[in-house]
């Protein structure tokens, strides 16, 4: 098999040759070696080709972290198709948005999951969007409705594509081809599909292996598959190293601790929220994490009093910075960093990354001690946003720096401090929350006239949403009614933790809502 540089499938081929008997994936009681993983990927890749999938076609997977998701991703990469993940926690309106935007040719589902059956739900969405004739629905488990069972899909289509056709297809894949689409919130408040190429994902993973090293021997994946943290920080990094991924359908503190002890997990990634979940677990004992060779934290501020409780591990601990658009980690704190550095900074650029702090109207580095936008230049950025040429052009400077949209400050010691988001987005429990999206949903309630969301600091989640709203004339509303509305329409992590109904919202002279005043009210009510 011809081997080239910077293609995802080639990483798998290389490992199947050199360490083929080594376990690549563990999913419950199932263990899959690199040889077996390659065989499964080839089988599914042939089935996709037999089903008429062509280079650039999009394939979606609606599932928790599991071996099926990873095999789908690798099979798509092998034949030049583009993969995207769908979070089982999404509500119908969210599924509809992503399906409308990406228009996948096949949707693989893990259904039912957590008592929810996605069969009719996804089929109705496809019919509403007039996409039901163009998209195949394939279940990993039992057959239901008009879905095709996974084993039937393989049996029906695998024979239609020879092994020679599969190998010819892999040879045609270029490293600039889009391997995955990962959706992230954008300046309009609507999610944008970040297109990640083979080259970008491979280079990011190899850069991470360079500083993470042996810690990537064994890692547990419990974050949603549509998150860059699962796809790149765990999946691609471990694949590039040749380690083992342990899939976990849910993030449950007791299970994380148990698998850490039993399997001697060597890499862990957390944020303030998940640290708190571990510490609050009745099963928590620091010894259960003693096999860790690297513990990283990012996505939101981790407090010193929290991280201090993990120092007895006597292992490497590092704060990190990443965005979907960076395809993985681009800044990290040194392993010998102080507790202050690890909790108050996002570290320094990793090898191959150039950083600068700029005013929003200038591309000149402001120097130390000045607050400005963090801009980054490196050779593995994302390829742009799906169906949004303007946003793609806007995010890169004339000299090829990526504009992160984050306000930061470079200190004298070379570390960067994260100050705030330039726009209204904020991180809560590691998730990016965009107020405009939530406000739009609130305003769809028939009795709401105005709505605004601000972020207030929270020890556990980093930030939480605080919602303000007013009722339409001659009607009354209560918070429980709005909570029920939001929980029906949005993933639970987007629902504001606090709501306040007011007679009117404060406004600026230009008639816009005075968000600073709302922030003051939120802290007064906290």
N, C-alpha and C positions, 0 to 999 in steps of 0.2 A: 504494500500500500504506500503510495507516494506521500511523503511527509513534507509539509511546508511550514512556514513560520506564522505565528499569530492567528491560528484558526482554532476554535474551541474543540472541534472534533479531533484535531491532531493531538491535543493534550491527552484525550482519552485513549487514542490509538497508541501513543507512546507509552502510557502507563500499562496498558494491557499487554504490551510486549515485554516491558522491563519488570513489572511487579504484578503480573496478571492474577496471581493467586491471593493477593492482598485484598482484604475486605474494603470496598469502596463505600458502600451504603449499608446502614442498619435501620430497618423500619419495623419496629416491634420485634417479633421473633425472626423476621426475615433478614438474612445477611446475603449481600450480593458482592461478589468479587469484581475486580476491574475487567477480567475476561468476560464474566457473565453480563456486566453492565454494557460492554461493547456489543455483545450479541443481542441484548434487548434493544439497544439503540438502533442497530442495523435492521432488526425485524420491524420496529415501528417506522423507521425511515422508509423502508421499502413499502410498507402499508400506506404511508402518506403519499408516496409517489404513485402507487397504484390507484389511490383515490383521486388522483388528478392534481395534487398539490404541486405548485410550480415555485421557482425561486422568487422570494419577495412576498409570497402569500403569507397571511398572518394566521397563527394558530393560538388559541387561548386555552388556558387551563384554569378551571375553577376548582380549587382544592386547598386543603391545609398542607403544611409541609409533609411530603410523603415521597416515596420512591417514584410514583407515577409522574409527579410533577417534574422531577429531575430528568427522568428518561424522556419525557416529552420535550423538555428544553433542549437536551442534547441531540435528540433526533431531528428537531427543527434546524439546529445549528449545522448538523451533518449535511443536510440537503439544500441549505440556503434559504429555508423558510424563516419567518420572523415570529418569535414567541412572545406572548404576554400573559401575565398572571392576573387572575381575578380573585379578590378576597371574599371568602364565604360570608364574611360579616357585612358585606354590602347589602343595601336595600335595593328594591326593584329599580327605582329611578337612577341609582348609581350604575347598576349593571347596564341599563339602557344607554346611558351616556357613553360608557366605554365601548359597548358593542357597536353603537352608531358611529363612533369616531374611528374605530380600528377595522370594523367590518371583517372579522375573522372568517376563514373558510371552514374551520373545524373548531368546536368547543368541546374539550374533554372536561368531564365533571366527576367529582367525588361526591356522590349523592345516594342516599340522604347523609347529612352530616349535622351533628348536634340537634337532631330532631327536625331538621328542615330539609324538605325535599325540593330540589331545584328543577325537577323535570318540567312540569307544566309552566313554571315561572319563566324559565329561559325560552321555552318554546313560544309562549305568548309574546314575549319581548321581540323575538325574531319576526313573528307575524305582524306585530304592530309596526315594525320598521321595514316590512316588506323584504326581509332578508332570509326568510325561512326556506326559500328554494336554493339559496346560495351557500348555506352553512350546514354542515353535518354536525349532529350532536352525538357524542360518544360518552357512555358511562364507564367508569372504572369498575363499578359493582353491578348490582342486579339490573335487568332490563325493566323499563317502565315507560309507559306512554309511547312515543315514537322514537325514543332514543335507541341508538345502536350500542349494544354491549361491547366493551373493549375487546374481549376475545373474539367476538364475531367480526369486529372491524378488522382485526389482524388477519383472521382467516379469509375474509372476503377479498381483501385488497393486497395482502402480502404477495400472493401468487402472481399478481398482475405486473409486478416490477421485479425484474431479475436482479441478482446480486451485481451483475455487470452494470446494469443501469444505475443502481445505487452508487457504485464506485465512480461512475462517470459523473454523476451529480455532485459528489463530494469534491471532485477535482475542479469543478466549475465555480465553486464558492470562492469569493475574494475576501480578503481581510477587511475591506471597507464596507462589505455588506452588513446590513442591520441584523443583528442576532436577536435583539430583544427590545421591547418597548415597555418602559416603566413609567407609569403616570405619576405626575407630581403637580402640586398646586401652582398656579401661575398668577401673574399680576391682574388678570381679569377675574380671578376668583374661580374660574373653571379649571379643572385638571388639564394638564398638558402632557402629551405622550412624548417622553424623552426617548430618542432613538439611540441605542447603544450598539456599536459595531463590534465585530469579532476582534479587531485590532485593539479597540479601547478596553474591552473587558479583559483580554489577554494581557495587555501591557499593565493595566491596573493590578491584576492578580500577581503578575511577576514582580511588580514593584513592591507589593505587600509581602510576598514571600521573602523578599530581600531583607526586610526588617522584622518580620514576624517569625520566620524560621521554623524551628521544630515545634512551636506551639500549635501549628496547623495539623499536627498528627491526628488529633481526634477533636471534633467539635460538634456540638448539638445545635440543630436548627429548629427554633420554635417561633420565629417571627413570621408574619404573613409572606407568602411567596411573591406578592406584588411589590414587596419592599426591597430596595437596593441592599439592605442589610442581609437579607436571605440570599438573594441572587448572586451578589458580588462578594460581600464581606465574609460569608460562609461558603456558599456553593462554589464560586469560581476560585476563591483563594485556596480552599482545601483541594480542589481539583488540580490546580497548578502545582501544588506541593506534592500531591499524591497521598493524601491522608484519607481519613474515614469520617463521613457525615452520619450523625445519628438524628433521624427525623422525629419530631415531636409535634403532634397535631395541635396541641395547646401549650401555652406558656403557663404552667402551674409550678409554683415554687417548690412544692414537695417533690414533684417529678424531676425538676431540674437538679435538685440536690441529690436525689437518689441515683440518677443516671451518672451524675458527676462522680459519685463515689464508686459505683459499680463498674463503670467503663473507663475510669481514670481519664476523664475529659481534660484535654490540655489547653484549650482555648475557650475563653468566655467573654461575651460582649454584653454590656448592660448600660442602663441609664438610671437616674435617680429613682424612677418609678419601680423598675424591676429589682434594684438593690433593696428598696423598702419591702417589696413583696418577699424577697428571700429572708430578710431580717425578721419579718413579722411571722414567718412560717414556724409553727411549733416544732417542725423537724430540723430547723436550722442549727447546724453545728459547723463551725469554720473548717473542721477537719474534712468535711465532705467535699470541700473544694481544694484540698491540698495538692491534687495532681496538676492543677493549672500551672502552665508555664508562662501564660500571658493573660492578663485581665484588662480589657479596654473598656472605656466608658465615653459616651458622647451622645449627641442628639438633643441634649438638654443639660442644664447645669447640674453637676453632682456636688453636693455639699460636703465640706471637709469632715464634719462629724459623721457623715455616712461612710465616706471612703476610709476614714481612719479605722473603722471596724474590720476592714479587710486587709489592713497592713500586716497582721500576724501571719498571713499566707506566705510572706517572705518570697514573693514572686514578682515578676515584672508587671508593673501597672502603668498604663498610658492613657491619657486623654487623647481623643482623636476628632478629626473634622472630616466630614464627607457630605456630598450632595449627590442626588441622582445624576445630575449633570457632570459630576466629576468621575462617575463610574466606580467610585471606591474611595479609600482613604487618601487624603492629600496633605494633611498636617497631623502631627502627633507630638506628644511630649516625650522627652528622653526618658529612658528607663531609670536614670539616676535623678530624675526631677524630684523636687521637694513636694510635700503635700500641697503647699500653696500653689505651686505651678500646675499640679495635676488637677486642681479644682477651680482655679481662676483663669486658666488659659486653655487654648486648644492646641498648644504646642507650636512646633516649627514645621516649615515645609519639608516633606520627605524628599529623598533624593530624586532629582528629575523634575521638581516642581519649583517654580519661581513665583513669589508672592509680592504684592505691593498694596499700599493703602492709598486710595485716591478719593478726591472730592467727586461728587456725582456729576459735576460739569467739567471735569478735567481728568486727564490720564497721566498726570505727573504724580510720582510718589510723594506723599506728604511727609514722610520721615517718621521718626520715633515719637511716641507720645501724642500723636494726632489721630483723631477719630475720622474714619472714612470708610468707603466701600472696600471690602476685601476682593481683590482681583487676582486671578491665578493663570499662569501659563505653563502648560505641560503638553506632552505629546499623546495623551490618551483621553481628551475630552469627548463628550457625547457628540453626536452628529447633527443634532438639531431637534426641533419639535415636530411631531407628526401633524400635518395639515395646518401648520402655522409658520409660514415663511417670515412674517414680520417679527414674531417673537424670536425666531432663530437668529435673524440678523441683529436684533437688538441686544442679545446677550453676549455677543463677542465684540471686543474693541477692534479698532483698525490695526492694532499690532498683536492681535490674536490672544489677548487675555480674556478669560472667562469672567464675566461680571456676576458675582455670587449673590448680590442683593443683600448682603449682610454687612452691618456696620461693625468694624473691628478696630483695634489699636495695636500697633507693634511696640513692645516694650524694649527697654535697653538690653535685656537679656536675650532678645531675639524671639521670645515667645509672643504669640498673638492672643490678645484678649477679645472674646466675643462680647459685643456691646448690646446689639439689638438687631431686629430685622428692619430693613429700610421701609418696607411696606407693612401692612397690618398682620402678616402671617406670624404665627408663633408656634412653638413646640410645646406639646402637652404629652407627657409620658413617652417622649420619643417620636410621636406622630406630628406631622406638620398640619396645623389647623389654619384654614383661611376663613376669616369672619364673613366675607362677602357671600360665600357659599351658604353659610348657616343663616345669614340675614335673609337671603333670597327665599329659603325654605320657610322661615318664620312668616315672611310677608305673604306667602301663599295661603296662610291660614285666613279664612274668611272674616275673622273678627279683629285682625291686627292691622293697624295703620302705619306704624313706624317701628323699626327695630335696629339695634346696633349691638355689636359684640366687641368687648375689649378683653385684653388678657391681664390677669393679675397673677402675681407670683404665688407659688404654692410649694411647700417643702417636698411633697411626695411626687407631684407631676411636673415640677419645674414651672409651669404656668397652667392656669385653667381659664376657660372661657366664662365671662360674666356677661349675661345678656340683659339688655334693657329694651322694653317695648311699650307701646301705647295701644289702647283699644280704639276701634272705630267708634264714632259717635253713637250714643244710645245703645251700646252693647257692653257687656261686662265679660271679662275673661279672668281665669286664674292660672297660676303657674303650672298646676298639675295638667291642665288641658294642653298647654304648650309643650310640656315635657312629653306627653303622650304623642303629640303631633310629630315632634322631632324624632323620637325613637322609632316611629313608623317610617320615616323618610330618610334617615341618615344612620350611618354606622355609629355605634354607641360612643366611640371615643371622640366624635365630633360634637356631641350634645353638650352644651354648656353646663358646668357643674352648678352654676347659680343663675337665677333669673330674678328680675325686678320689674314690676309693672308700674309705670309712672303716668301722670296726667299729661305730661309733655316732655320731650327730650330737649336738652339745652342746645342752642344753635349759635354758630358764629355769624359774623356780619354778612358773610357771603351766603347765608342760609344753610350751609352745611352743618351736619351734626358736630357738636363740640365734643370730640372723643376724649380730650384731656380732662374736661369737666366730668365726664362719665367715669373716667378712671379714678378721679378723686372720690366720687360718690361710691364707687366699688370698694375702694380701700376703707372708706368710712364705715361701710356696711359689713366689712369682713370680720 
